[in-house]
């Protein structure tokens, strides 16, 4: 069976100053993974839950236009589809106000989700990317823990989301213990250093090294804004050049980190060397940052640069 890459968590509408677009970190990740997977011979799927409303139709229209496996997309007859109010600073950096008690707060471990877990376990290589935001509600958190227990050999990527509303330290601790690879940014590394009383350096490398030891992580993959991504295994770091791409009108950085996460997951299941993973993540992240919203399809030119 082909390698399988799975995104687990929120699917929602980002309400940007320039209009409404489909978003949510796991959805952004999954769409990018589907594009990359179609190019490199992998499958991609998403586990999420949406309502039966206008926002759900917007999400479905985007998902159905992709190569993404939608068998584990759930529908809630009561709760609305999720949304986020997004504001941008003068440099285009986003901040978020997240709608709560929405459909993705109540993801269930239903038959389709169980079947997807079984398929991931049976594939030659698989990966799942999960975050902390989806764990703020006990219903979806319980389902995530069931899913992770059902895929013991799957590569588990924790995409940390230490923004308001902050997850509890318990959620973060358990998630780190379950993960194989931590994906985060420098600010999140520094927050983890404060929580777990680690020695701290401004570049984050020592924090990343200590987290690997404390939580038995294979690696830490952290983003540094315009400087791109860094793969760190032990004390060894791998970085790559960040390409410069022409920005489209109303471009923003929403989804750039999710695009980098998708490249990371694809690279891991295909056993790419770290330098190729970082270079691919930098290119995918730069493309997302040069476009409006998080889900503009990758251009053929970008895909060819990844090969």
N, C-alpha and C positions, 0 to 999 in steps of 0.2 A: 504493500500500500504506500501511496505517496505520503511524504511528511505533512503533518497537520499543524497549523498555527491557529490558536484560539484566543479571542478577546472576550473577557468576562466583565460585565458591568453596565454602566449607564449609556443609554442612547437618548439623545435629547435635542432640543433646538437652542442654538446659541443666538440670543437676541442682540446682535451687534448694532453699533450706531448706524451702520450702512444698510441694515436690514436683517432678516431672519435667515439663518443657515443651519443645516444639519450639523450636529456635533456630539460631544461627549468623548472623553479620552478613549474608552474601549472601542467605540464605534469608529473614531478616526483611525485608531491603530488597526482595526480589523479591515477597514477599506484599503488602507495602504498595504497591509499584508496580503490582501486578495490580489491587488495589482502586481505586487512583486512576486507572489506565488504563481500567478498565471504565467509570468515571464520566465520563472526559474523552475517550474514544475512542482510546486507545492499547493496544498489546499489550505483555505482559510475559512474560519467560521466564527460566529459571534453568539454568545449567550447573553440575552438581554430581555427586557420587558417594556412594552409600550402600551398606550391606551388605545381607545377607538375614537380618535378625534382628528382635527385638522393637522396637528403636529405629527401624529402617527402617520398620516398619509404622506406628508413631506418626507419623513424618514424612510418609509417604504419605497417611495419613488426613487430615492437615491440608492438604497440598498439593492433594489431589483435591477438597477442599471449596472451593477458590479458583478464580479465573479464570486462573490461571497456566499457561503453556505448559510441559508437563513432558516434551517430546520429547527434551531433552538431559539428563535425569536418568539417570545410569548406575548399574549394580548390580555390586557386587564379590562374588564367590563366596567369597573368602578373608578379606579385611580386614573388621573390624567397622565398623558405623556410628559416626561420631564422637560425642563427648560432652565436656561441660565441667562441672566442679564449680564452682558459683557460691556465693560467700559474700557477705553484705550487711553493711555497717557500720550503726551506729545510725541514720544518716540515709537508709538504703536504697540507698547507692551500692555497686555490685557490684565484686567482684574475682574473677579467673578462674584455674582450673587446667585446662589444655587437654590432653585425651587425644591422643596422637600415634600414628603408624603406623596410621592408620585410613583408611576408604575415601576420604575427600576429599583425602587425600595423594596419590592415584594417579589423578586425573582424566585421561582420555585424549582425544585429538583424533580421535574416532570419526566415523562417517558422519553421525550425527544432530547432533553438534556442528558439523561442517563445514557441514551444511545450514542450521543456525541462523545461522551467520556469513554465509552467502550471502544469507539472507533479510534480515538486518540491513543488509547493504550495499545491497540493492535497495530498501529502504524509503525514503520521502521524508525521514525523519529517524530516527536511532537513537542510543541511548546505552548504554554498558556501565559498570557499577560494579564495580571490582575492588579487592582489598586486598593486604596484604603477608603475612598469616598463611598464606594458601593457597600462597604461594611458598616457604615454608620447606622443602618437599620438592621436589627437582628434577623429579620426574615431573609434578606439577601445574603447576609453574612453566613448564616447557617447553610444556605445552599452552596455558597462558594467553598466552605470547608468540606462539605460532602463531595463536591466535584473534585477538589484537590486530592482528597483521600482516594478517589476512584481512579486517579491517573498517577500512580506512584513513580513511574519511570519518565514522566513528561518533564521537560525543562520548565521550571517555574520562574517567571520574571515578575518581580514586584516593582510596579511603577508607582512610586510614592507620590502622594498628593497632600503635602503638608500646607494646605491653605484653608482659610475659613470655609466651613466649620472644621476645626481640627479634629482628627481621630484621636481616641484615647491612646495613652502610652501602651496599654494592654493590646489593643488592636495592632499597633505598629510592631510591638515585640513578637507577637504570634506570627504576624505576616513575615517578618524577617527570618524567623526560625523555619518557616515553610518554604522560603525562597531559595533558589539556586543562584540567581543573579539579581542584584539590586540596581534599579535604574532610578536616578534622581538628579537634582541640580545642586549647585554649590550651597545655596541657602539651606536646602534640606539636609545636606551633610552636616552643616553647622548646627542645625536644630537637633539632629540626632546626637551630635557630640555633647550638647548641653543636657539632653535627656539621659544619656547613658554615661555621663561623666567621663568622656574620652578626652585625651590630649588633643589640642586644636591648633592647626596651622591654617593660615589664610587660603592656601591653595587647595585644601581639602584632601591631599594625598595621604597624609597620616591618619586622618579620620577614616578614609576608605579602607586603609590597611587594617586598622583596629576592628572595624565592623566585620570584615571578612573573618577575622580570628574569633570574634565573640559569637557570631551567628553561623559560622561554618559555611560562608558564601563562597562560591567558585570565583566570583568577580564582582566588581562594582563598575557600573557604566554610568558616568555622570556627564551632564551637559553644562557648558560654560558660555551660553549665549552665543554671541557672534564669534567666539573662539572655537566653537564646535564641541565635539564629544571627546571623552577620554575613557578608554578601557583600562581598568586597573586590576591586575591579578597579583596578589601579594604586593610588593613595593613597585613592581614593574608597570610602567604606564605606556600606553600606545595612543598616539594622536595622529591626526592627518590634516591636510590642508582643507580649508573651507572654501568651496567655490563661490564666486560672485555671480549672481543671476540678476537679470533685469526684472525689476518689480512691476507688477501689474497695477492699474489704478485701484486705490483703496486697499492695498496690500496690508496684511497684518501678520503677526507671528503666531496666531492661534493655530494649534495643531502641529507646530514644528517639532516639538518634543515627541509627539505621538508618531510622527513619520519616522523619526530616528529610532523609536522603540520597535517599529515594524521592521526596519532594516536589521536591527539587532536580532530579533526573533528569527527572521528568515536566515540570517547568517549563522545563527546557532544550530538550527536544524539541518542546515546544509554543510555544517562543519567548516565554515570559512575561517581563515586565520584572522586574528584580531585586527590587523591593519586594514584588511578588506572590509570588515564589519564597520569600523570607524569611518572609513572613507565613504561607504555607502550611506551610513547614517547622516554624515555631514551633508551629502548631496541631497538626500531626501528631505532633511530638515530645512536646508536652504531653499529648496523648491517650495515647500509649504509656506515659509516665511515670505516668499516673493509673490504670494497669491492671496486673494480675499477669502477668509474663512479657512476651514481645515480640510476640506475634502475635494478640492479641485483635482481632477485626475492627473497623474503623472504624465508628462509628455513623452513621446516616443524617443526624443533626443536624450532625456534623462535616463530612461530605461536602458538605452544602448550604452550610455556611459557607465552603467552599473555592471555590464556584462564582462 
